Amino acid sequence: MQTTDLKKWVPADKAWESFAQTHSELGIRGNKNSWIHFQRTHAEKLVEADVIRRIAYRGRMLADTSRFEEATFNLLTTGCVNGRGHN
């Protein structure tokens, strides 16, 4: 049986805020409004790649801290989670 490492999952909006601070070159504010826009536009690709997960509590999302930064950077710069062209 596969287990999930619970330590690597954080609220996705906090992972987004950290990503925005780390990657100022992208011009992302990292605030609540930018998170809402980002997740409305790109969340499905990140869910499919199991980088973020929707939880059954108040519609929140969790992000895998070991993969969120790379996947999000690739998605924003290439349009693809894995960074190689189209999904």
C-alpha positions in Angstrom: 0.0 0.0 0.0 1.3 3.4 -1.0 1.4 6.0 1.8 1.4 9.8 1.4 4.1 11.9 3.0 2.0 14.4 4.8 4.9 16.7 5.6 5.3 17.8 2.0 1.7 19.0 1.5 0.8 22.6 2.3 -2.1 24.9 1.5 -1.8 25.7 -2.2 -2.3 29.4 -1.8 0.7 29.5 0.5 2.8 27.5 -2.0 1.7 30.1 -4.6 2.7 33.0 -2.4 6.1 31.5 -1.8 6.5 30.8 -5.6 5.7 34.4 -6.4 8.3 35.7 -3.9 10.9 33.3 -5.2 10.2 34.1 -8.9 9.9 37.8 -9.0 11.1 37.7 -12.6 7.7 36.5 -13.6 5.9 39.6 -12.2 3.5 37.7 -10.1 2.1 39.4 -7.0 1.3 36.2 -5.0 -1.8 37.7 -3.4 -5.2 36.1 -3.1 -6.5 37.5 -6.4 -3.6 36.2 -8.4 -4.0 32.8 -6.8 -7.7 32.7 -7.7 -6.9 33.6 -11.3 -4.0 31.2 -11.6 -6.0 28.2 -10.1 -9.0 29.0 -12.3 -6.8 29.0 -15.4 -4.3 26.2 -14.6 -5.4 24.1 -11.6 -6.8 21.3 -13.7 -3.3 20.5 -15.3 -1.7 20.6 -11.8 -4.4 18.3 -10.4 -3.9 15.8 -13.3 -0.2 15.8 -12.6 -0.9 15.3 -8.8 1.0 18.5 -7.9 -2.1 19.9 -6.2 -5.1 18.2 -4.8 -8.6 19.4 -4.0 -9.7 18.6 -0.5 -13.3 18.1 0.6 -13.1 20.9 3.2 -14.3 24.3 2.0 -13.0 23.7 -1.5 -9.4 24.3 -0.5 -6.4 22.9 -2.3 -3.1 21.4 -1.1 0.2 21.6 -3.0 3.0 19.1 -3.0 6.0 21.2 -1.9 8.5 18.9 -3.6 7.0 19.5 -7.1 4.9 22.7 -7.0 7.6 25.2 -7.8 9.0 23.3 -10.8 5.6 22.3 -12.2 4.3 25.9 -11.9 7.3 27.5 -13.4 7.1 25.1 -16.4 3.4 25.7 -16.7 3.8 29.5 -16.7 6.8 29.5 -19.1 5.9 26.7 -21.5 2.2 26.0 -21.0 3.0 22.5 -19.9 3.6 21.0 -16.4 6.5 18.9 -17.5 8.1 21.8 -19.5 8.1 20.0 -22.8 5.7 21.6 -25.3 2.0 20.8 -25.1 0.4 18.4 -22.6 
